[in-house]
Amino acid sequence: MYWTLELAVKLEDAPWPATKEELIDYATRSGAPLELLENLQEIEDEGDVYESIEEIWPDYPSKEDFLWDEDEY
């Protein structure tokens, strides 16, 4: 499984919380890249419900990781 920011961003508008199957369905319907679908299929499924992309990809950058202040713009 290889995550990139470009792939993970495709899941920002996913219907969170979601199961693995719901995420695969969303990615398929939204026309996500094949690599994203492959990553989702590789998740070990134990019937978990994921609250956000951070639970799937712990290194997903948060807004705090960026160096600008949104209030200034």
ABEGO torsion letter per residue (X at the ends): XBBBAAAAAAAAABBOBBBAAAAAAAAAAAGBBAAAAAAAAABBBAGBBBABAAAABAABBBAAABABBAAAX
